[in-house]
Amino acid sequence: MLMQVDFPLYHQPVFRPPAEADSLIVQVTHGCSRNTCRFCGMYKGVKYETLDREYIEYWLDRLPRVIFGGARRVFLADGNAMCVGFPWLREILTLLNKKFRGLRRVTIYATPADILNYQAEELAELKSLKLWMAYIGLETGCNELLKKTGKQGSAEDFGQALAMLRQAGIRSSVTAILGLGGKEFTNRHSEDTADAVNKGRPDYFSLLTLIRGGNEEFIASIKQLTVREVFLELRRIVERIETRTIFRTNHASNILQLEGTLPDDRLRILFEIDTILRSSEEFLDREPGFFGESGY
């Protein structure tokens, strides 16, 4: 039975990473401060705003009391909440540590540009306040494709940002998108993405799949991959990753759920991919979008 509260729980829509299913979501911003990515339909039509501390404290004070002391994991929403800057984020983390006696970890969405706006000592202080991990969308390691998609920044920015997080002891969970460049970019996308991951050395690396969902204009601008071509792109990326990282394809957009540690589990993961590549021609020659719609 759901407990009733006398105020709106969240400004809709709300998104969170698959790994944060058991975390308390605390919304500190609404929307995405950039919102320029042509492939992403998550916050289209949503005006970005930073929620003030007074509202967040009011919200926390009116949560059912059973949560206080019991919430060990918190995810700070929305799209790239780390853009709010050091003073404000420090204040919110301090508040969370005060409110939740059993708090163990706080996670957040971030872009490389957001992270690069912090000083090394600021990140270290945020780590001391239990900022445990940042979720970062690399999307692709190919700079030309990044520009085509409207994604701001570069693969070099990504590498610098992950180095700063690593120095501060903050973990990184990175995503890229299969099929993002269509047929034109598939080889460069897979090779450059694996190269960026090897240089960036994320703790976690996950792959999503480009499917329809508020991004139809972008999809119409590329020659979309078939299921077979998506798996071949996936295979090339897995083959090339040499850095040690926990690998997953656990997003709703993915056809096949894979997990393991690279490069240790490479042969097993490649075997699972090759098994799919022996499926029926009808299945392999379809577009991945027929499985449903999803944001990123």
ABEGO torsion letter per residue (X at the ends): XBBBBABBABBOBBBBBAAAAABBBBBABBEBAAGABAABAAABGBBBBBBBAAAAAAAAAABBAAABGABABBBBOBABAAAAEAAAAAAAAAAAAAABAABABBBBBBBAAAAAABBAAAAAAAAAAGBABBBBBAGBABAAAAAAAGBBEBAAAAAAAAAAAAAAGBBBBBBBBBGAAEAAAAAAAAAAAAAAAAAAGBABBBBBBBBBGGAAAAAAABBBBBAAAAAAAAAAAAAABABBBBBBBABAABABBBBEBOAAAAAAAAAAAAAAAABBAAAAABBAAAAEBBBX
